[in-house]
């Protein structure tokens, strides 16, 4: 099977599985991350076939929706790609990216081993910040039944993936626990450029949110 056919079949598979999902981890998240990753990958001279496959499959079985199982995503991707007779080295590379791509806590290092992994991680993180990142944060918080904000619950700096996965704080805390940290964790020069403006917009939003929360916005 050609690379084009593998990508086409994989896109249809992922779209069918994730379309209409309401927590911000839907098909359109995949679509945006793929477009961003291909743009970054071209700039960074990465293998675009691996980049595109990894972005299409990176949330095919997210641990957040499978009881915290960190291996179900790579296992699901491996089974799918094996059924398409994809080259074993490509399968291994894609599965490694899927296994390592997620943010795992403020105090947990998440290095990517290859340029393709760095590009995919940057693209995924870019979709978690800025205007779309704000929308996705509150969509996921609502999906999980979390408060918008509770000034009596302070943000945490998680020192393990397990503690991060168990976190159930208000959505505004998530900005301090993850989203505000992503700008400085970009792997690529092109990712850092895009992150700067998205980060600034997000900071201004939270500042305004807290002003309105306390009734301190100006008349």
N, C-alpha and C positions, 0 to 999 in steps of 0.2 A: 504493500500500500504506500502511495506517495505521501510526502509531508503535507501537501495540500489536502489530501483526503483525510489524513489523521486529524488535522486541525478542524476541518469542516465537520467531521463526525463528532469530535470532542465538543465543539461549540454547540451543536444541536443537543448533545447529551446533557451538558451543563445547563443550557438555557431551559430545557424541559424540566430539569430537576429543581431549579432555583427561581424560575419566573414567578412573580407574585408574592414572594416571601416578604414579610412586613417588618423585619427587625433592622433593615439596613444592610443585610448580607445577601442581597438578592442578585438576580441576573445583571441588573444595571450597575451594581458595584463591580462585578466581574468585568463588564464591558468597559467601564471607566479605567479600572486598574490595567487592563490589557492595553488600552490606547496609550496610557501614560508610560507603561513599561516599555512598549515598542519605541516610543519617542526617546526615552532615556537610553534604551538599549542601542539604538542607532547612534546616539551621541557617544556612548561608551564602548562601541564596537563589540557588543556582546553577541552571542549566538541567538538570533531572534526566534528560531524554531523552539529552542528550549525555553526561552523567555515567554513566548506566547502559550505554550503548553502549560507551563507552571502557573501562569496567571489564570488561565481558564480553569485549572483544577485546584487552585490553592484553598478554596473554601468548599470543596465538594462534600466534605464531611467534617465541618468545623467542630473542634472539641467542645465549644460552648453549647452545642446542641446535641452532644452525645455523651453526657455525663462526665465531661472532663477527659475523655479518652484521647490521648495525644497521638496514638498510632492509627486511628481509624481513617484519618485523612490520607496519609501516605499509602495505607493498605488499599483504600478504595481507588485511588489514582493508579496504583500498580496493577490492580486487577483490570481496570478499564484499558490501560495502555497495552497490557499484555495481550488482551483479546484482539487488539488491533495490530498485533505483531510489530509493535514499535521496537526499535533497537534497544537492547538491554542497557547500554551505557546511557542512553537518553532517559529511559525509565528511572534508572538509579539517580541520575542528576535531578530530574524533576521531583522525585520523592524526597530527596535530601532537602531541596528548597522548601517544599511544603512542610516538612518536619521542623525546619529551623526558622521559618519566616515570621512567626507570631511574636508580638511583644509579650514578655513573660514576667514583667514587674520592674519597678523603677531601679532596683538594685541588682537586677539579673542581666548579665551580658548575653547578647544574642548575635554573635558574629556570623556573617555569611562567608562561606568558603570560596565562592566563585563570583566572577563579575555578574553572571546571570542571576545568581541569588541576591546580590547586592541591588541590582536593578529592580527585581521583583519586590523585594522588601521595601525599597524606597517608594515604589509606585503604590503599594498597599498602604503604606503609612501616609502618603500624600492624600489618599482618599479618606483618611481618618482625621484630617485637619482642614482648616478653612471653612467656608460656608457649608460645603457638603458634609464635612466632618462634624460640624455642629448639629446639622439635621440628623445625621446618623446616630450621634451620641444620644440624643433625646428619643429617637425612634427605638433604639435598643433599650434605653432605660424604661420607656413605657411598656415595651414588650415584656420586660422582666418585673414590672410592677414597682419600680423604684421611684422615690420622691425626686422632684426636680432639684430641690436644695433643702438642706437642713443645717442651719448654722451651728447646731449642737453636736453635729457629727463631723469630726475633722478628717481631712484626707490622710491616707496612709502611704508610707513608702515601703512597698512589698519587697521582701528579701528572698522570696522563692516563688516559683510558678504556682505551687499549690496554694500559697496564701493569696496570690493575685487572683487565681481562679475562684476562690471562695469569697472574694470581696463582693459586698452587696450594698455599698454606700450609695448616696444620692448621686444623680447624674453630674452635677456641678463638680463634685469631688473627682470625677474621672478626668476632668481637664487637668487637674494638678497631679493626679496619679499616673497619667499617661500622656495625654494629648499635648500639653505644653512641653513635654520632654522630647518629642519626636524631631523637632527642628535640628537639634544638636546631635541627633543620632542618624542622620542621613549618611549614606555610604558614598554617594557620587556627587561630583561638582554640580551636575545638572539638577539632581534632586535637591541639593541645598538651595539653589537659586529659586526653585518653585516653592520650597518650604517657607522661605523668608516672608513672602507676602501673605501666605495662608496663615502662618503663625500670628502675624500682626493683626489680621482681621479677627482671629479667634480671641486674642487677648482683649481687643476693644469690645467684642461682644460680651465677654464675661464681666468686664468692668462695668459695662452698661447694665447688664443683668443684675449685678449686685447693688448698683445705685437704685434701680427701680425696686428691688426687693426691700430695701430699707426706706423707700420713699424719699431718696435724696436726689432724685433727678430734678433739674432746675425747671422752674415755671417759665 
